[in-house]
């Protein structure tokens, strides 16, 4: 019994084909690596599932491969360790970011931002993965740097957009402190996600938070 490029078992009677060897009629140049995107996405999804189920410390390449339905070889073709795999995924979050609200008012933009962020942070996977990675970040500088980049830059891009739009409309001061604005806008929901641990905000909380944050931004 042998395995293919993604580590799946195959019969000795079947011709072996790897990711670097497409079907004969579309053969890639010698040495070219063709990594199937569907396999890559399955592995990425499996990583989040494993993080939520067992945490970073207990997560293994074997468990990821099993959950993704591939062999370990498929994982190692893409990432050389579970640390590099997680760092790659966490860093990708910063690139994807959140959708930028564009309601035409400061309070409208803040309310939409809080609704989207609150739902995302209460997702079962996020509510398990974020606190676990925060704990690992205290012990691993590489994870700390990647996590800060993902969480802070992802929020900063959206927050800066809201601030710039409100400034252009004359709703806030032209010389507002951007760093302080980001802290005011993002801090409360991440406090609830990491400390309160995914609890649904009480009724009316997002409305009150929106009004309070808008007032604070106007006062800066």
N, C-alpha and C positions, 0 to 999 in steps of 0.2 A: 504493500500500500504506500502510495506517495501522496504528496500534497501539492496543490497549485500555488500560485503567487500569493493568494489571500489566505493560504493555510488550510483550505478545505480539503477533506480527504477525497481521493479519486481512485478509481480502479486502475490496476496496472495495465489493463487492456486498452484504456483510453489514452490518446496522445496527450502529453502534458503541455499545457499552455500557461504562460505566466503573464503578469501585467506588462512586462517589457516585450512580449511576443504576441501582437494582435493576430487576428485570423490571417492565413497565408496571403489572401488576395489584397490585404492592406497592410503588408508588413512594414514595421517602422525601421528606420535606419539602425544599423548595428550600434548597440550601446544606449539607444534611446529608452527612457523609462516612461511608460504609459500607465499612470495610476488612475484607476477607475474612480470617477467622482462619486458614484453611488456607494462604493465601499468606504470612501473617505467620510461621507456624510453619516453612514451607519456607525462608523467608529466614533465620530464626534458625539452623536446622540447617545451612544453607549457610555461614553465618559461621563456625561451629565447624569445618566441613570445610576452609574456606579458611585459617583460622588454623593448623590442623594441617599443611596442605599447603605453604603458602608463607610463613607468618608474618605478623605485623601490618604490618610495613614494606612488604611487597610485595603485601599484600591490596588489592583494588580493588573498588569498587562494581560494575564490569562483571563481574569474576570471580564475585562473590557472586550477581549476577542470573543469570549463565549457569549456575552450579551449581544454583540454585533453580528454574531453568526459567521465569523471569519476565523482564520487561524492567526497565531501570534505573528507570523511572518508579515501579514498584511499591515499590522500595527507598526512593526519595526521598520518597514519600508518607508514609513512616513515620519515617524518620531523615534528617536533613539532611546527615550526613557519616558516614564509616566510624568516626570517633572516637566520635560520639554513639551509633552502633549498638553498638559494642563495650562502651561504658560502660553502656548499657542492659542488655545481656546479662549482663555481669559483676555488675552490681548486683542482677539478678534471682536470682543464685545465692545471695546472702545471705538473700533472702526464703524461698527453697525450703529451704535448709539440709539437714541430715542427719536421718534418722529417729532419734528419741530412744530409746536402749535402756532397757528396763525388765525386767531379769532378776531383781531382788530382792537382788543383791549387788553390791558395788563392783567386784570382779574380773570378774564376769560382764558388767556394763555396759561396763567398759573393753575387755574382749576383743571384744565385739560391735562397739563403736565402732571398734576398730582393724581388724577384719576388713572392715567396710564401707568405711572410709576408705582402707585399703590397696588394695582392689580399684578404688575410684574413681580414685585417683591413678595407678594403673598402666594405666588405660585409655589406648589409643593416642592419643586426642585430648587428654586431660588432660595426658599426659606431654609432649606437644609444646606445647600452648597455655600452660600455667602458666609454664614457664621463659621462653617468648617474651614473655609479658606482663610478667613480672618485669623482663626487660631493658628493655622499653619504659617501664616505670614509673620507671626510673632517669632517663629523659629527659623524661617527661611527667607533671607533677604531677596532672593529672586522672585519668589511668590509675592512678597510684600510689594515689590516694585511693579510687577505686572498687575496685581490687583488694584493698586492705587491708580495706575494708568487707566485700567478698564472702567472703574467706578467713577473716578474723578473726571477724566477726559470725556467720557460718555455723557455725563451730566453737564459738564462745562460747556460743551458745544451748544446744547439746547438752551441752557440758562443764559448764555451770552446772546443768543438769538433773541430771546424774550426781552432781555435788558436793552439791546440795541433798538428793537422795535418800539419799546415803551419810551426810550429816549427820543427817538425820531418823532413820536407823537406828542412829545412834551409832557408825558405823564410822570416822568422822574427827572432828577437833576442830570444835566449833561456831564458832570464830573463825578458821577456815582462811583464808589469803590467796587470794582468788579469782583474781587475776591470775597469781600464781605457779602455782596449780593448773592454769590454762589452758595456761601455757607447758610445764609438765611433761607434760601430757596430749597436746598437739598437736605439740610441737616435733619429736620424733624422726621421725615419718612425713613431715612436710614437708621435713625435712632430706634424707631419702632421695629425695623426689620432685624437689627442685630441684637438689641437689648430686650424689647418686648417679644421678639421672635415670632413674627408673622401674624400676630393677632389682627383681626379686622378692625379698622378704626371705628370708634363709636359713631352713632348716627349724628350727622351734622359736622363731624370733625373736619372733613375736607373743605367744606364751605367756610368754617371758622378759620382754618389754616390759611386759606386763600385770602380772606379779608385781612388777617393779621400780617401776612407776608407782604401784601400789596401796600399796606399802611407803612410797614417798616422800610420798604424800598423807597417810598415817597419821602420818608423822613431822612434818608441818608444824605 
